[in-house]
Amino acid sequence: MQCEVCGNDYDKSFQVVMAKGDKHTFDSFECAATALAPKCKQCGVRIMGHGMESNGATYCCANCARKDGVQSLRDHV
């Protein structure tokens, strides 16, 4: 199957099925992250873990949230 990010036709490709049923095909976790991982609203980094959310925005850390005016999030509690 062909990767939807890089176009590589790889015999070890895999599919990710989203909760709403959308299917995506990738040849690597890197391509899957490029396509599906959310970006931090402040710095733009791809969030590979849980991240943080406030008012519909996603952040990689509390520092980025604070830079965007969100004071309520904490990295370590």
ChimeraX commands (.cxc) that place a marker at each C-alpha (Angstrom):
marker #1 position 0.00,0.00,0.00 radius 0.5
marker #1 position 1.15,3.52,-0.76 radius 0.5
marker #1 position 1.97,6.01,2.02 radius 0.5
marker #1 position -0.26,9.08,1.82 radius 0.5
marker #1 position 2.55,11.38,3.02 radius 0.5
marker #1 position 5.65,10.36,1.07 radius 0.5
marker #1 position 4.13,8.19,-1.65 radius 0.5
marker #1 position 6.37,5.21,-0.92 radius 0.5
marker #1 position 4.80,1.90,-1.96 radius 0.5
marker #1 position 5.96,-0.33,0.88 radius 0.5
marker #1 position 5.05,-3.94,1.66 radius 0.5
marker #1 position 5.06,-3.19,5.41 radius 0.5
marker #1 position 2.71,-0.20,5.25 radius 0.5
marker #1 position 0.04,0.08,7.91 radius 0.5
marker #1 position -3.31,1.76,8.30 radius 0.5
marker #1 position -4.56,4.00,11.07 radius 0.5
marker #1 position -8.33,4.06,11.51 radius 0.5
marker #1 position -9.60,7.17,13.28 radius 0.5
marker #1 position -12.51,7.08,15.74 radius 0.5
marker #1 position -14.87,8.52,13.11 radius 0.5
marker #1 position -13.83,5.82,10.61 radius 0.5
marker #1 position -11.38,7.74,8.41 radius 0.5
marker #1 position -8.54,5.48,7.26 radius 0.5
marker #1 position -4.96,6.60,6.60 radius 0.5
marker #1 position -2.09,4.57,5.13 radius 0.5
marker #1 position 1.57,5.14,6.08 radius 0.5
marker #1 position 4.91,3.47,5.59 radius 0.5
marker #1 position 6.44,4.76,8.85 radius 0.5
marker #1 position 5.52,6.24,12.20 radius 0.5
marker #1 position 7.29,9.41,11.10 radius 0.5
marker #1 position 4.87,9.85,8.21 radius 0.5
marker #1 position 1.91,9.03,10.47 radius 0.5
marker #1 position 3.04,11.68,12.97 radius 0.5
marker #1 position 3.54,14.21,10.19 radius 0.5
marker #1 position -0.02,13.69,9.00 radius 0.5
marker #1 position -1.90,13.12,12.25 radius 0.5
marker #1 position -0.10,14.53,15.29 radius 0.5
marker #1 position -1.49,17.89,16.39 radius 0.5
marker #1 position 0.74,20.96,16.38 radius 0.5
marker #1 position 1.30,23.21,19.37 radius 0.5
marker #1 position -0.63,26.45,18.84 radius 0.5
marker #1 position 2.31,28.50,20.15 radius 0.5
marker #1 position 5.51,26.93,18.79 radius 0.5
marker #1 position 4.25,24.59,16.07 radius 0.5
marker #1 position 6.02,21.45,17.30 radius 0.5
marker #1 position 4.26,18.15,16.63 radius 0.5
marker #1 position 2.80,16.80,19.86 radius 0.5
marker #1 position 3.67,13.10,20.18 radius 0.5
marker #1 position 2.28,12.66,23.68 radius 0.5
marker #1 position -0.86,13.85,25.41 radius 0.5
marker #1 position -0.09,17.55,25.16 radius 0.5
marker #1 position -2.30,20.09,26.89 radius 0.5
marker #1 position -5.58,21.64,25.85 radius 0.5
marker #1 position -7.38,24.84,26.74 radius 0.5
marker #1 position -10.39,26.39,25.02 radius 0.5
marker #1 position -9.94,24.19,21.94 radius 0.5
marker #1 position -6.22,24.98,21.53 radius 0.5
marker #1 position -3.51,22.33,21.92 radius 0.5
marker #1 position -0.09,23.04,23.44 radius 0.5
marker #1 position 3.05,20.95,23.86 radius 0.5
marker #1 position 3.70,22.33,27.35 radius 0.5
marker #1 position 2.49,24.80,29.96 radius 0.5
marker #1 position 5.19,27.29,28.96 radius 0.5
marker #1 position 3.75,27.57,25.45 radius 0.5
marker #1 position 0.25,27.87,26.91 radius 0.5
marker #1 position 1.41,30.74,29.15 radius 0.5
marker #1 position 2.97,32.51,26.15 radius 0.5
marker #1 position -0.46,32.30,24.55 radius 0.5
marker #1 position -2.15,33.76,27.65 radius 0.5
marker #1 position -3.35,30.53,29.28 radius 0.5
marker #1 position -2.24,30.64,32.93 radius 0.5
marker #1 position -4.14,27.63,34.31 radius 0.5
marker #1 position -2.08,24.79,32.80 radius 0.5
marker #1 position 0.88,23.22,34.64 radius 0.5
marker #1 position 3.49,20.73,33.39 radius 0.5
marker #1 position 4.02,19.04,36.79 radius 0.5
marker #1 position 1.46,19.09,39.55 radius 0.5
marker link #1:1,2 radius 0.2
marker link #1:2,3 radius 0.2
marker link #1:3,4 radius 0.2
marker link #1:4,5 radius 0.2
marker link #1:5,6 radius 0.2
marker link #1:6,7 radius 0.2
marker link #1:7,8 radius 0.2
marker link #1:8,9 radius 0.2
marker link #1:9,10 radius 0.2
marker link #1:10,11 radius 0.2
marker link #1:11,12 radius 0.2
marker link #1:12,13 radius 0.2
marker link #1:13,14 radius 0.2
marker link #1:14,15 radius 0.2
marker link #1:15,16 radius 0.2
marker link #1:16,17 radius 0.2
marker link #1:17,18 radius 0.2
marker link #1:18,19 radius 0.2
marker link #1:19,20 radius 0.2
marker link #1:20,21 radius 0.2
marker link #1:21,22 radius 0.2
marker link #1:22,23 radius 0.2
marker link #1:23,24 radius 0.2
marker link #1:24,25 radius 0.2
marker link #1:25,26 radius 0.2
marker link #1:26,27 radius 0.2
marker link #1:27,28 radius 0.2
marker link #1:28,29 radius 0.2
marker link #1:29,30 radius 0.2
marker link #1:30,31 radius 0.2
marker link #1:31,32 radius 0.2
marker link #1:32,33 radius 0.2
marker link #1:33,34 radius 0.2
marker link #1:34,35 radius 0.2
marker link #1:35,36 radius 0.2
marker link #1:36,37 radius 0.2
marker link #1:37,38 radius 0.2
marker link #1:38,39 radius 0.2
marker link #1:39,40 radius 0.2
marker link #1:40,41 radius 0.2
marker link #1:41,42 radius 0.2
marker link #1:42,43 radius 0.2
marker link #1:43,44 radius 0.2
marker link #1:44,45 radius 0.2
marker link #1:45,46 radius 0.2
marker link #1:46,47 radius 0.2
marker link #1:47,48 radius 0.2
marker link #1:48,49 radius 0.2
marker link #1:49,50 radius 0.2
marker link #1:50,51 radius 0.2
marker link #1:51,52 radius 0.2
marker link #1:52,53 radius 0.2
marker link #1:53,54 radius 0.2
marker link #1:54,55 radius 0.2
marker link #1:55,56 radius 0.2
marker link #1:56,57 radius 0.2
marker link #1:57,58 radius 0.2
marker link #1:58,59 radius 0.2
marker link #1:59,60 radius 0.2
marker link #1:60,61 radius 0.2
marker link #1:61,62 radius 0.2
marker link #1:62,63 radius 0.2
marker link #1:63,64 radius 0.2
marker link #1:64,65 radius 0.2
marker link #1:65,66 radius 0.2
marker link #1:66,67 radius 0.2
marker link #1:67,68 radius 0.2
marker link #1:68,69 radius 0.2
marker link #1:69,70 radius 0.2
marker link #1:70,71 radius 0.2
marker link #1:71,72 radius 0.2
marker link #1:72,73 radius 0.2
marker link #1:73,74 radius 0.2
marker link #1:74,75 radius 0.2
marker link #1:75,76 radius 0.2
marker link #1:76,77 radius 0.2
view
